């Protein structure tokens, strides 16, 4: 018998939020292959394969609309996808190397007790901002996951109605 997962189970398995999976369903990117009698979304093994494709393309930096288009028309070849990933990694390495170079420059100036120009300070801040954008996006995703889990808990454990005071 094929395995099926509810939306919360699939979210946990894939490291996504329930909100993300519901949004993907809403925009027609990733819909469940079935529903339970109670109306819960049910995802099967074939759905996992599609979700893996979506996440891989998203990791490459494609927008959700681009991913939808690729999956509908298979517009990118495997070579194109690998090439995009290589370019993305090269860009990440370039940003990290630039940040390292700027920090080494700062360290050297500090050791020599040399002052910083406004332009040098601005450049360091710009490079650091680029480096930290990914970190903050990952933190937001983590918070979304925690909020979804809290929402699930509250849905599963509603408060008892207030008892009348005597």
C-alpha positions, -999 to 999 in steps of 0.1 A, spaced: 0 0 0 14 34 -10 24 58 18 5 90 22 13 121 43 -9 149 57 3 184 51 19 187 85 37 154 81 50 164 47 60 198 59 81 183 87 96 157 63 106 183 37 117 210 62 90 234 50 62 252 67 26 242 64 19 277 52 44 272 23 27 240 12 -7 256 14 5 285 -7 20 262 -33 -14 245 -35 -32 279 -37 -11 290 -67 -13 257 -85 24 248 -81 21 218 -58 -13 203 -50 -20 171 -31 -29 140 -50 -58 134 -27 -79 143 3 -90 123 33 -127 118 41 -123 146 67 -109 169 40 -72 168 49 -47 172 21 -30 138 14 3 136 -5 17 105 -20 51 92 -31 48 108 -65 41 141 -49 75 138 -31 93 137 -64 75 168 -76 83 186 -44 119 177 -47 120 192 -82 104 224 -69 128 227 -41 158 220 -63 147 247 -88 140 271 -60 175 265 -46 188 276 -80 171 309 -75 142 305 -99 110 323 -90 78 303 -82 64 314 -116 95 302 -134 94 269 -115 58 265 -125 66 272 -161 96 248 -161 76 220 -146 47 226 -170 69 228 -201 102 213 -191 120 243 -206 153 238 -188 175 209 -195 195 191 -168 226 209 -182 209 243 -178 200 235 -142 235 224 -133 250 254 -151 227 277 -131 237 261 -98 274 264 -107 269 301 -114 250 306 -82 278 289 -62 305 310 -80 286 341 -70 283 330 -34 321 323 -33 328 357 -49 308 375 -22 325 355 5 359 362 -9 351 399 -12 340 400 25 371 382 35 393 406 16 375 436 31 378 422 66 415 415 61 419 451 50 401 463 82 422 440 103 454 454 88 443 490 92 434 483 129 469 468 135 485 498 120 462 522 138 451 537 105 417 555 102 389 543 80 373 565 52 336 567 49 338 549 16 357 520 31 332 517 59 303 518 34 319 491 13 323 468 43 287 474 52 275 467 17 294 434 15 283 423 49 246 431 40 249 408 10 264 381 31 237 384 58 206 385 35 206 347 32 210 343 69 180 365 76 159 347 50 167 314 67 158 328 101 125 339 88 118 305 74 127 290 108 102 314 126 75 305 100 80 268 108 78 274 146 46 295 141 31 268 120 38 242 146 23 264 173 -8 269 151 -11 231 147 -8 226 184 -35 252 191 -57 236 165 -52 201 181 -55 214 216 -83 240 218 -88 256 252 -116 243 272 -146 267 273 -146 290 303 -165 273 331 -190 295 347 -179 309 380 -200 300 410 
